[in-house]
Amino acid sequence: MSKEPHMSDFVLTCESAADRTREFFESRNISVVCFHYEIDDVVYTDDLYQSITPDEFFAQIAAGAMPKTSQVSVGEYEEFWEPLVAEGKDVLHLTLSSGISGTYGSACVAAQMLADRYPQGGKVRVIDSLAASSGFGLLAECAADVRDSGASLDETAAWIEEHKLKLHHWFFSTDLSSYLRGGRISAASAIIGTALKICPLMTVDCEGGLSPREKIRTKKRAISEMAKTMMAHVQDGADYSGKCVMSHSACREDAEAVAALIEEQIPQLKGKIEINNSGTLIGSHTGPGTVALFFMGDKRVN
């Protein structure tokens, strides 16, 4: 499918939690609305690292900062889409998974409000990606590929709905403190896990929520297990010719170790594995030490 921006009859939009670079979104003609995070009562925009570097952000967390996050509000969605709707342009919007954020509901409310305000204007179609981080970004990229092949909004939306549960998310963490703080693991699990150097292997389930799958001792084994897990689930196994993307929170070497194993086992990959920084929204919840892997494979099962 064409990689060139295509003059389609609709606008593709998503959210900053899709954890790809600003240059990527601009090159693929995808407009992005931003989440927010707060540190010490100051609110910042999750702006794809335009106003802070990943190293600076994760250093703040390592030094004890406890960021709180806030989703895109109904009013922010309205402001984001209104100029397009008023011009008569239709919009296809992908939200962060409803399994980890309430943003899908807010987006639907804003879309209906704009439909009521502009009955003759463009329409906004909202899709729950059931995805997060660079996996969400990979789904947005696939949507742009479908759009650029000449598909209509309805055809692109149908493709996303048909394929979104085939998008796999696998991740492990060597630092459990942020997962404990966010209530994603118990205090006992965090203490035992840290003492035994356990790196839990987690996934995103059919409802788009986080689901622990395995407790793996040592980072080295977690890196190896992540590559094995991809081989077990990826479409066409070692002949997979689709894209694979990764994200990491201040642990690029660990992500590179996983990528090297995968590139060795799957020589037909579409380009090198792209390794992104976890954004400030996702990184606020994972803290440093998380490596995540995303690819198209068999349908998710809980």
C-alpha positions as CSV (number, residue, x, y, z in Angstrom):
1,M,0.0,0.0,0.0
2,S,1.1,3.5,-0.7
3,K,3.2,5.3,1.9
4,E,2.5,8.7,0.4
5,P,-0.2,10.9,2.1
6,H,-3.4,10.4,0.0
7,M,-6.1,12.9,-0.7
8,S,-8.9,10.9,0.9
9,D,-12.4,12.1,1.6
10,F,-12.0,11.9,5.4
11,V,-9.6,13.0,8.1
12,L,-7.8,10.3,10.3
13,T,-7.2,11.4,13.9
14,C,-6.0,9.7,17.1
15,E,-4.4,10.5,20.5
16,S,-1.0,11.2,21.9
17,A,-1.0,7.9,23.8
18,A,-0.3,6.2,20.4
19,D,3.4,6.7,21.3
20,R,4.9,7.3,17.8
21,T,6.9,10.5,17.0
22,R,5.4,13.8,15.8
23,E,7.3,13.3,12.5
24,F,5.6,9.9,12.0
25,F,2.1,11.4,12.5
26,E,2.9,14.3,10.2
27,S,4.3,12.1,7.5
28,R,1.2,9.8,7.6
29,N,-1.3,12.7,7.7
30,I,-2.8,11.7,11.1
31,S,-3.9,14.5,13.4
32,V,-3.3,14.0,17.1
33,V,-5.1,15.3,20.2
34,C,-3.2,15.3,23.5
35,F,-3.6,13.9,26.9
36,H,-2.2,15.7,30.0
37,Y,-0.2,14.7,33.1
38,E,0.4,16.6,36.4
39,I,3.5,16.7,38.6
40,D,3.5,18.7,41.8
41,D,0.3,20.4,40.9
42,V,1.6,21.6,37.5
43,V,-0.3,20.4,34.4
44,Y,1.7,19.4,31.3
45,T,0.7,18.3,27.9
46,D,1.5,14.8,26.6
47,D,2.9,16.4,23.5
48,L,5.1,13.6,22.0
49,Y,8.1,15.0,23.8
50,Q,8.1,18.4,22.3
51,S,8.5,20.2,25.7
52,I,10.5,17.6,27.7
53,T,12.9,14.8,26.7
54,P,12.2,11.1,27.7
55,D,15.4,11.0,29.8
56,E,14.2,14.1,31.7
57,F,10.7,12.7,32.3
58,F,11.8,9.3,33.5
59,A,14.6,10.8,35.7
60,Q,11.8,12.8,37.5
61,I,9.9,9.6,38.2
62,A,13.1,7.8,39.3
63,A,13.8,10.7,41.7
64,G,10.3,10.3,43.3
65,A,7.9,12.3,41.2
66,M,4.4,10.8,41.0
67,P,2.7,11.9,37.9
68,K,-1.1,11.9,37.7
69,T,-2.7,11.7,34.2
70,S,-5.9,13.2,32.8
71,Q,-7.8,12.1,29.7
72,V,-8.8,14.3,26.8
73,S,-12.0,16.2,27.9
74,V,-15.2,16.4,25.9
75,G,-14.5,20.1,25.3
76,E,-11.0,19.4,24.0
77,Y,-12.3,16.9,21.5
78,E,-14.9,19.4,20.4
79,E,-12.2,22.1,19.9
80,F,-10.1,19.6,18.0
81,W,-12.8,18.4,15.6
82,E,-15.0,21.5,15.2
83,P,-13.1,23.2,12.4
84,L,-13.2,20.0,10.4
85,V,-16.8,19.3,11.0
86,A,-17.8,22.9,10.3
87,E,-16.0,22.6,6.9
88,G,-18.0,19.5,6.1
89,K,-15.1,17.1,6.5
90,D,-15.8,13.6,8.0
91,V,-13.4,12.3,10.7
92,L,-12.4,8.8,11.7
93,H,-11.0,8.9,15.2
94,L,-9.2,6.1,17.1
95,T,-9.2,6.3,20.9
96,L,-6.9,4.8,23.5
97,S,-8.4,1.5,24.7
98,S,-11.5,1.8,26.8
99,G,-10.0,-1.0,29.0
100,I,-7.5,1.5,30.4
101,S,-9.1,4.9,29.9
102,G,-12.5,6.6,29.8
103,T,-11.5,8.6,26.7
104,Y,-13.7,6.6,24.3
105,G,-16.8,7.7,26.2
106,S,-15.7,11.4,26.1
107,A,-15.0,11.2,22.4
108,C,-18.4,9.7,21.7
109,V,-20.2,12.5,23.7
110,A,-18.2,15.2,21.8
111,A,-18.9,13.6,18.4
112,Q,-22.7,13.6,19.2
113,M,-22.6,17.2,20.4
114,L,-20.9,18.3,17.1
115,A,-23.5,16.3,15.1
116,D,-26.3,18.2,16.9
117,R,-24.6,21.5,16.4
118,Y,-23.7,21.0,12.7
119,P,-26.5,18.8,11.2
120,Q,-25.3,19.5,7.7
121,G,-21.6,19.3,8.7
122,G,-19.0,16.5,8.6
123,K,-19.6,13.5,10.8
124,V,-17.1,12.1,13.4
125,R,-16.9,8.3,13.7
126,V,-15.2,7.1,16.9
127,I,-13.6,3.7,17.2
128,D,-12.3,2.1,20.4
129,S,-8.8,0.9,19.5
130,L,-8.6,-1.6,22.4
131,A,-4.9,-0.8,22.0
132,A,-2.3,1.3,23.8
133,S,1.1,2.9,23.4
134,S,3.0,2.1,20.1
135,G,0.5,-0.7,19.5
136,F,-2.2,2.0,19.3
137,G,0.2,3.8,17.0
138,L,0.7,0.7,14.8
139,L,-3.1,0.4,14.4
140,A,-3.2,4.1,13.4
141,E,-0.5,3.3,10.8
142,C,-2.5,0.4,9.4
143,A,-5.6,2.6,9.2
144,A,-3.5,5.2,7.3
145,D,-2.3,2.4,4.9
146,V,-5.9,1.3,4.3
147,R,-7.0,5.0,3.7
148,D,-4.1,5.6,1.4
149,S,-5.0,2.5,-0.7
150,G,-8.2,4.5,-1.6
151,A,-10.6,3.1,1.0
152,S,-13.5,5.2,2.2
153,L,-14.1,6.1,5.8
154,D,-16.6,3.2,6.2
155,E,-14.2,0.7,4.6
156,T,-11.3,1.9,6.7
157,A,-13.4,1.6,9.9
158,A,-14.6,-1.9,8.9
159,W,-10.9,-2.9,8.4
160,I,-10.0,-1.6,11.9
161,E,-12.9,-3.4,13.6
162,E,-12.1,-6.6,11.8
163,H,-8.3,-6.6,12.6
164,K,-7.9,-4.7,16.0
165,L,-8.1,-7.8,18.1
166,K,-5.3,-9.4,16.0
167,L,-2.9,-6.6,17.2
168,H,-0.8,-8.1,20.0
169,H,0.7,-6.2,23.0
170,W,3.3,-8.0,25.1
171,F,5.4,-6.2,27.8
172,F,7.5,-6.8,30.8
173,S,8.9,-4.5,33.5
174,T,12.0,-4.6,35.6
175,D,10.7,-1.9,38.0
176,L,7.3,-2.7,39.7
177,S,7.0,0.5,41.8
178,S,4.8,2.4,39.3
179,Y,2.5,-0.6,38.8
180,L,2.1,-0.9,42.6
181,R,1.3,2.8,42.9
182,G,-1.3,2.5,40.1
183,G,-3.0,-0.4,41.8
184,R,-2.1,-2.8,39.0
185,I,-0.2,-5.2,41.4
186,S,-0.5,-5.8,45.1
187,A,2.1,-4.6,47.7
188,A,3.0,-8.3,48.4
189,S,3.5,-9.0,44.7
190,A,5.7,-5.9,44.4
191,I,7.9,-6.9,47.4
192,I,8.3,-10.5,46.4
193,G,8.8,-9.6,42.7
194,T,11.5,-7.1,43.5
195,A,13.3,-9.5,45.9
196,L,13.2,-12.4,43.4
197,K,14.0,-10.2,40.4
198,I,10.7,-11.2,38.8
199,C,9.7,-9.5,35.5
200,P,6.0,-10.1,35.0
201,L,5.1,-10.7,31.3
202,M,1.8,-8.9,30.6
203,T,-0.6,-8.5,27.7
204,V,-3.6,-6.5,26.6
205,D,-6.7,-8.7,26.6
206,C,-9.9,-8.8,24.4
207,E,-11.5,-6.0,26.4
208,G,-8.4,-3.8,26.0
209,G,-7.3,-4.2,29.7
210,L,-4.0,-5.2,31.2
211,S,-3.6,-8.9,31.9
212,P,-0.6,-10.5,33.7
213,R,0.4,-13.8,31.9
214,E,3.6,-15.1,33.4
215,K,6.1,-14.4,36.2
216,I,9.6,-14.7,34.8
217,R,12.7,-14.6,36.9
218,T,15.5,-12.3,35.6
219,K,15.4,-9.8,32.8
220,K,17.5,-12.0,30.5
221,R,14.8,-14.7,30.6
222,A,12.1,-12.1,30.1
223,I,13.8,-10.8,26.9
224,S,14.1,-14.4,25.6
225,E,10.5,-15.2,26.5
226,M,9.1,-12.1,24.8
227,A,10.7,-13.1,21.5
228,K,9.3,-16.7,21.9
229,T,5.9,-15.3,22.6
230,M,5.9,-13.4,19.4
231,M,6.9,-16.5,17.5
232,A,3.9,-18.4,19.1
233,H,1.3,-15.8,18.1
234,V,2.6,-13.8,15.0
235,Q,0.8,-14.1,11.7
236,D,2.7,-16.6,9.4
237,G,5.3,-17.4,12.1
238,A,8.9,-17.0,10.8
239,D,7.5,-15.8,7.5
240,Y,5.7,-12.8,9.0
241,S,6.2,-9.9,6.6
242,G,4.2,-7.2,8.5
243,K,5.5,-4.5,10.8
244,C,6.7,-4.9,14.3
245,V,7.1,-1.9,16.7
246,M,8.3,-1.6,20.2
247,S,8.3,1.0,23.0
248,H,10.4,1.3,26.1
249,S,10.5,3.5,29.2
250,A,14.2,4.5,29.8
251,C,15.5,1.0,28.9
252,R,16.4,1.1,25.2
253,E,19.1,-1.5,25.5
254,D,16.6,-4.1,26.8
255,A,14.2,-3.2,23.9
256,E,17.2,-3.6,21.4
257,A,18.0,-7.0,22.9
258,V,14.4,-8.2,22.2
259,A,14.5,-6.6,18.7
260,A,17.7,-8.4,17.8
261,L,16.3,-11.8,18.7
262,I,13.1,-11.2,16.7
263,E,15.0,-9.8,13.6
264,E,17.1,-12.9,13.6
265,Q,14.1,-15.3,13.8
266,I,11.8,-13.4,11.4
267,P,14.0,-12.2,8.4
268,Q,11.0,-11.1,6.3
269,L,9.9,-8.3,8.6
270,K,8.7,-5.1,6.9
271,G,11.7,-2.9,7.7
272,K,13.7,-2.9,10.9
273,I,11.8,-3.0,14.2
274,E,10.9,0.6,15.2
275,I,11.7,1.3,18.8
276,N,9.8,4.3,20.3
277,N,9.9,6.0,23.7
278,S,6.8,5.4,25.9
279,G,5.1,8.7,26.0
280,T,4.5,10.7,29.2
281,L,0.9,9.4,29.5
282,I,1.8,5.7,29.3
283,G,5.1,6.3,31.0
284,S,3.3,7.9,34.0
285,H,1.7,4.5,34.6
286,T,4.6,2.2,33.8
287,G,7.5,4.2,35.2
288,P,11.0,3.3,34.0
289,G,11.9,-0.2,33.1
290,T,9.1,-1.4,30.8
291,V,9.7,-2.9,27.4
292,A,6.7,-3.5,25.1
293,L,6.3,-5.4,21.8
294,F,3.5,-5.0,19.2
295,F,2.7,-7.0,16.1
296,M,-0.2,-8.5,14.1
297,G,-1.0,-12.1,14.9
298,D,-3.7,-14.6,15.9
299,K,-6.9,-13.2,17.5
300,R,-6.4,-12.3,21.2
301,V,-7.9,-14.7,23.8
302,N,-8.4,-13.9,27.5
